[in-house]
Structures are given as structure tokens and as C-alpha cells.
């Protein structure tokens, strides 16, 4: 899966980590209907179920009527998820963290 910066449309490939896997799983419904991944909420669901399913992480989507069809097509054709600049900064920060090993 690729993440695209919503403003510049630059592509990055996130590292595969447990957190990335959680985010990928949580992304499945939003991108298929044209939403943009707007925000990642650490401890958005601190309930026992939320912690077990996603370490408490939740995401918010933005439905911009002008971009819904384009975003849907990007996901349907290329599995590309359009993200906000804030999410793109988080992805870049993760890429800068040295791997343990």
C-alpha cells in the first residue's frame, strides 16, 4: 500500500512495523469510499478491546466532495491511500527512526 501526500502527491512507502500493520488494517474502509486519511489518534480507543485490536490507535477521515471520486479511484486501481500533510509528517518521522536490529 502506498501513502500519498494530499497536497504534493509525493509517494512514500512506510516501513512494515506492527503499528504500520494496524494502520493498514484501519485504512481499509475509508479509502475504498474516497475518504482522505486526515489524522491518527494515539490512544483514541483505550478500552481493553481497542488496545487489543489496535493498541488504542484510531484514525479520522475527511470526505472532501471534490476529491472523493479521485481518491476512490487511486485506492481501487493502485491501493494508494491519500493522506493529510499531518499524517505525511508522521510517516516521514517514522522513516527517520533507526530500526532496532
C-alpha positions in Angstrom: 0.0 0.0 0.0 1.3 3.5 -0.8 0.5 6.7 1.0 0.2 9.9 -1.0 0.6 13.4 0.5 -2.7 15.1 -0.2 -1.1 18.4 -1.3 2.0 17.5 -3.2 1.0 13.9 -4.2 4.5 12.6 -3.3 4.6 8.9 -2.7 6.3 7.1 0.2 6.4 3.5 1.2 6.1 3.1 5.0 8.2 0.6 6.9 6.4 -2.6 7.9 6.0 -2.5 11.6 3.3 -3.6 14.0 1.9 -0.1 14.0 2.0 0.1 10.2 0.0 -3.1 10.0 -2.6 -1.7 12.4 -2.9 1.4 10.4 -3.2 -0.5 7.1 -6.0 -2.6 8.7 -7.8 0.5 9.9 -7.4 2.2 6.5 -9.4 -0.4 4.6 -12.9 1.2 4.8 -12.0 4.9 4.4 -10.0 4.8 1.2 -12.4 2.5 -0.6 -15.1 5.1 -0.4 -12.9 8.1 -1.3 -12.0 9.5 2.1 -8.6 11.0 2.9 -6.8 9.8 6.0 -6.8 13.0 8.0 -5.5 12.2 11.4 -4.1 9.4 13.5 -5.3 9.4 17.1 -2.9 7.7 19.6 -5.0 6.2 22.4 -8.2 7.1 20.6 -9.7 3.9 22.0 -8.1 3.0 25.3 -10.7 0.3 26.1 -9.5 -3.3 26.5 -10.9 -4.1 23.1 -9.4 -1.1 21.5 -6.0 -1.9 23.0 -6.2 -5.5 21.9 -7.3 -4.7 18.3 -5.2 -1.7 17.5 -3.1 -0.7 20.5 -5.7 2.0 21.1 -5.0 3.8 17.7 -7.9 5.2 15.8 -8.0 7.4 12.6 -10.2 10.2 11.3 -11.1 10.6 7.6 -12.0 13.7 5.7 -14.7 13.4 3.0 -13.9 16.2 0.5 -16.7 16.1 -2.1 -14.4 17.4 -4.8 -11.8 14.6 -4.2 -13.9 11.6 -3.3 -14.0 10.0 -6.7 -10.4 10.7 -7.4 -9.3 9.2 -4.0 -11.6 6.2 -4.6 -10.0 5.5 -8.0 -6.5 5.9 -6.6 -7.3 3.2 -4.0 -9.2 0.9 -6.3 -6.6 1.0 -9.0 -3.3 1.2 -7.1 -4.2 0.6 -3.4 -3.0 4.2 -2.8 -4.3 6.0 0.3 -4.4 9.8 0.1 -3.3 11.3 3.4 -3.2 14.8 5.0 0.1 16.7 5.4 0.0 15.9 9.2 -0.1 12.2 8.5 2.6 12.5 5.9 4.8 14.2 8.6 4.2 11.3 10.9 5.2 8.8 8.2 8.4 10.7 7.5 9.2 10.8 11.2 8.8 7.0 11.4 11.1 6.6 8.4 13.8 8.5 10.2 13.8 6.3 13.3 16.5 3.7 13.1 15.3 0.1 13.1 16.3 -2.0 16.2 18.4 -4.8 14.9 
